[in-house]
Amino acid sequence: MNDNIAAISTAAGVGGVAIIRISGPNPLAIAEKMFKPTGKTRVENFTPNFMYTGKIICDGFEDFGMCVYFKAPKSFTGEDVVEFHCHGGVQIARGVLSEAIRLGATAAEKGEFTKRAFVNGKLSLSSAEGMIDMINAESSALVRAGNMLYSEKLTSQVRELQSALKDTLAEIAANSDYPEEDLENLNEDNIADKIRLLSERLEALSSTYSCGRKIKDGVTVAICGKPNTGKSSLLNALLGYDKAIVSSEAGTTRDAVEGSVELNGVKFNLIDTAGIRECAGEVESIGIERAKKILASADVVLSVTDGSGAAELPETSAEVITVFNKCDLRKANASYGAVVSAKTGEGLENLKNLLADKALGELSLDKAYIIEQRHFDALARANQSLNNALENIGVFTWDILAIDLKEAWEALGEITGETANESIINTVFEKFCVGK
């Protein structure tokens, strides 16, 4: 990485301040040509981490702003970095960036600053993923979970597992190299116990993905039932605003209507589906078929009834909550999971609490969860290799057993980036915006 890269690091649009960042071997050389300090300190003599005021000289205009220099390796990227802080007009920021590029910088690609930070050992690959999860978070729970990743909580756990694998591999290697020494504790039962313990730790970590996936993607809640049971009214009541059309005419909802609400810090994606009934027109039937597909992929199903009988639902692995609606009109018995009135709001808070409990269980916002599919897959492959090793103990020689353990170590290294290939790395950083 021998070139200086430059990008606008603040969001597009008009604002108070825009930041243009340059990172590379010598960004100060560019700053010397386009920044005129108000004080006596020359750009080449700037003290790192201090803001200097002055004129940012661009093609056709000058802007009064600030310049700061971050010296390698104590910068975000691990390289020398210069930032210009100018007024937040769209054309002003573009003009400053264009001048930096004219003076020799290269336009940065998506996530290139963070990629350089990873390459220079400033953060792990999983930490970078945590950062983008925080940036793109649509719920407070995802901000917290992303922060756990960003602060290297997962990296620390993975490296502990890798260290234990490395110790076991060292034992096996020593026995293979010096069999005449008859090293203490190196026997099949001892090695099996160590591998089994590592497998249990991997499984415990992997088990958090069920909740972690919902934290990241949100909980999908399908609202279904017979026509005219108040499904659309319930959706609107849960959202707190009118999203779906409400009518007494059966079959009003022909297609899925969606909206989101945050419960216990987690995003819940609510989908109001077409009323399920046998006698329906062609268009309504299409909506009913779509409703059945949504039910099949939902995390939670709210089966809504008004006492006239529940709709027959297709098989689903989702948690099903039977909701009696319109309790303001008629009394419900104790057989229902929740009793509400979408019209008056009675029972809605209880339903929200039940939804969160069924979908998330005992969610702890201070716990590290596996929230990336990539991490879950790597853990699964690592655990499969450990299981292969357990099956091979007593069947093959120790050097063959070591191959399985090495594969587990490498699979875990994909999470931190230690053994990740270029394709994995590029896929991660393509999720970032230009300028980060």
N, C-alpha and C positions, 0 to 999 in steps of 0.2 A: 504494500500500500504506500507507494511513493508519491502519490498526488494529493493535493489539497482538494477537498470536496466542500461544496457550499450549498446551502438551502435556506429557505425561510422556515423557521422553526415554530412560528405561531400560526394559529388558524387563519384561513383566508377570510378577508372582510375588513371592514373599518373598525378600528379600535384605538385605545389610548397609545399602545406601544406595539411595535413589531420587532421581532428578533431575527437577525440573519446570522447563521452560524457557519464558521469555516473551520475545518479540522484537517490536520495533515502534518507534513514535515516542517513547513515554514509558513503558517498563515500570517505571521507578523509582517512578512515581506509584502504581502498584499495590503495589509492595514496601513503600512507606511505610505503607500501610494494614494490612499483614498480617505485617510483620516487626519485632520489637522487639529491637534489638541489646543484647548484654550490656555492651558498652563505652559510651563517651560519644559516639562518632561517630554522628550521625544518618544515616539511610538516604540522604537527599538529598545528603549530603556524602561518600558512600562513594568511596574511591579505586578506580579501575578495576583489575580483575585481582587484587584482594585478597579473601580469604575472611573473612567476619565471622560470628561465632557469635551465636546469639540464639534467641528463641522465634518459631516460625512459627504465627501465630494463625489458626485455621480455625473453621468453624461447628461448635461443640460440643466442640472439643478444641484443645490446643496441643501442638506437638512441638518439642523442642529440636534445632536443626539449624544449617545455615549458609546464607549468602547471598553471592553474588558478582555484581558488575556489570561488564559488558564494554561499553565505550563505542565507539560508531560513529566511524569506519568500521573500527576494529580489532577486529572480532568476526567470527564465522563467517558471519553473515548480512549483515554490512555495516551493520546497524542497531544501536541500543542493545539490549542483551540482559541479562536478569536470570535467574539460576538459583537455585532453592531446592534444597538438598541435605538431605533428610529421612531418617528411618528407612525401611527398605525394605519396610514392610508394604503390602499391596495397598490397603487402605482408607485408610491414611495418605496415600499418594500421590494417590489419587483425591480425598481431602478437600482437599489443598493445591491441586490443579488446579481443583476446583469453586469454591474460594474466589477464585482468580485470575479465573475466568470471571465469578463474581458481581460482582466489582469492575470489570468492564469489558473483560476480554480475550475474544477469540473463540477457540473451539476450532480448533486447527490441522488442516488437511487432510493427506493423505498427501504426504510430501516437501516440505511448504510451507516449512520452514526452509531447505532446500537450494535450493529454487526461488528464494527471496528472495536467497540468496547468488549465484545465477546472474544474476538480474536486476540486482543491484547490482555486477556485475563482479568478484565474488570468485573465481569459477571458471568454466571453460567448460562447455558442455553435455557434451562428451565426458569431462571430468574428473568431472562428477557421475555419469556412467554407470560410470566406473571405481570410484567410491566404492561404489556399490550392488553392483558385481561383487565387491568385496572383502568387503563385509558378508555377501553370500549365498554366498561361495566355499565349495565342498566339497572343494577340493584346494589344496595349497600353490602349485601352478603358477598357478591362477586368482587367488590372492591377489597374486602377483608381477605377473601380467599386468594385473590391475585397478589395482595401484599405479602401473604404467607409465602407464596412462590418467589416473589421478587426479593424478599429478605433471606432467601437461600434456605428456608426451613426444609423443603423437600431435598435439595441438594445435599444438605447435611445428613439426612437420613439415608439417602442412597449411598453416599460415600462411606458411611458406617457399614452398610451391607457389603459394599465392594471390599472394604478393608478386611472384613471377616472372611470373605471368599479368598482374598489374597493370602491370608494366613493359612487357610486350609490348603491352598495350592502349594504354598511354600513347604508345608509338611509333606505333601505327597512328593514334591520334587526332591526334597532331601532324602526321603526313603528310596526313591528311584536311583539317586546318585550314589548313595552310601548304604546299600542294603545290609552290609555286614555290621553296621553300627547298631542295628536292632533298636531304633529310636523309640523312646518311651511313649506310650499312649497311641501309637499309630497302629490301629487295628480297625477292622470293619465296623464294629459297633460304635466306636468313638467317632469315626468319620461320619457315619450315618446319623448319629445324634446331632452333630454340628450342621449337617445339611438340612436335616429335618427342622431344626430351630430356625435356620435362615428362611426356609420355605414358609414357616408359620408367620414370620415377620413380614414376608412379602405378601402373603394372603391378607394379613391385617391391614396393610397399607392399601392393597388393591380394593378391599371391601369398602373403602371410603368413596370410591368412584360413583357408586349408586347415588349418593347424596351430592357428591361434587358435580356430577353431570347436570343435576337439576339446578344447582347454584349457578352454573355457567350458562346453560341454555334456557333456564326457566322451567317451571312445572307446567306441563300441558294438561289442562282440565277440560274435558268434554262435557258439555251440558246437553243432556238428551232426555227423551221421554215422548209421550204421545202429544199430538197437537193440542194447543190451547191449555196446556198445564202451567203456562207462565214462564217458560224457559227464557224467552227474550227479556221479559221483565226482571227475571232473576239476574241475568247478565248485566243489565243496566244498573240494578241495585248494587251488585258487587263492585262494579266499576265506579259508581258514584256519578255517572252521567249517562245520557241516552245515546247508546251506540246502535242498538238493534231496533228495528221497527216493531211496534207493539200493536196488535190488532186482534179482535175477537174472531176474525175469519180464520178457519183452519188452513194450514199450509202457507201462512204468510212468509215464514222463513224458508226460502227455496235453496239457499246455499249457506255455507258456514259464515258466521259473523264473529270476528275476533276482537279482543281487547285485553289489556294487561293491567295488573294491579300488583302492588308489592305487599306481601304478607310476611311478617317476621324477617324482614330484610331480603326476602327472596322474590324474584319476579314470577308471577303466576300468569300464564297465557290461557285466558278463558276463551272457549270456542262454543258459541251457540249453534247447535246443529238443527237441521230440518226435523220436524216432528216425525217420528217413526209410526207408520200405519200401513195397512195393507192396501186400502183403496185410495190410490193417489194418481194424479195425472202424470203425463210423460215428464214434464219439467220437474215436478215435485219429486218424482221417483228418482231422478238423477241426483237431486239433493239428498235423498234418503240413502242412496248408495254411498255418496261421499261421507255422510254422517257415520255410516258403518265403518268406513276406512279410518276415520278420525278416532273412533272408539277403539279400534285395534291398536293404535299407536299412542293412546293417551296414558298419562301417569295416574290420573284420577278421573273417575266418571261420576258426575252428579246425575243420578237417575231421578228426574223430577216427576212428581205426580200431584194431583189435586184431590186424591182420594178416589178417583174413578178407575184406579188400577194402573200398575206400572207397565211400561212398554217392554216387550220381549227384546232383550239385548243380545247381540251376537257375543260369542265367547271373547273374553278379554282378560289379560293378565293384570289389568289396572285395579287399583283400589276402587271399589264402588260404594258410594254414599247415596242411600235413598233419601231424597229430600221431599218432604211434604210441603207444598207451597199453598198459599191462600188460606193460612190459618186464621186470617181475619174474617173469613166467610164461613168456615166450618172447622170443627174440632178434630184433631188428629189423635190417634191412639199412640201407645208407647213403642210401637214396632218400627218406627222410622229413625233413621240415623240423625236427621235434623228436621226441625219444624220451623218454617219461616213464613213471613209474608213479604213478598217482594214489594208490595204496595206500601205497607206501613213501615217496613224495616225491622219488624219484630223477628228476632232469632238470627239476624244476619251476622252479628259478631260471633255468636256461637258457631255458626257455619264456617266462618273464616278460620276460627281457631281449630275446628275439626279438620278443615282442608289442610292447614299447615301441619297438623299432627300426623295425618295419614300420609302426606307426601314426604315429609322430612324427618319424622320421628324426633329424637332428641338432638336437634341441630345445635351445635356449639360454634359460635362465630369466632372463638379463640382457638379452634382446632384446625390443623392443616389437612385439607382434603385434596385428593387427586381430582383435578378438574379438567385435565386435558386427555383426550382420547389417545393421543400419542404416548403419553406416560403410562396409561393403563395397559396399552398393547405391549409396551416394553417390559412392564412388570410381569405380564402374563407369559411372555416368551422366556424371561429369566426364570420364572417359577417352573415352566415346563422343562427347562434344561436341568434344574435341580431335581425334579421328579425323575428325569431320565437317568441322572447320576445315581439316585437311590436304587433304581431298578438294576443298574449295572454293577453295583457293589457285590463282589463275590462271583460275578460272571465274567467280567473283563479285568484286565490288568489296571494298575493304578494310573498309568499314563493315558489310557483310554478314558478312564473316569475323569481325569483332569481336563479333557476336551470339553465335556459337558459343563464343568464348573467355569471354564474360561468363557464359554458362550454365554453363561449367565452373567458373568462380570461385564462382558461387552454389551449385552442388552441393557444393563443398568447404566452403562456409560453413555448410551444414546440419550438418556434423560438429561444428564448434566451437560452433554455436548462433547464429552471426552472421546467417545468413539463414534459420534454422529458423522455420517457422510455429507458430502456437499449438497446433495439433494435435500436431505432433512433440514440442514442449516438454511438453505435458500427458502424453503417452504415456510419456515418460522418467520424469517425477516420480511417476507413478502406481505405479511399481515400488517406491517407498520406503514405509517404514512411517510411521505418524503419530509425530511427535516427532523426525524426522530431516530 
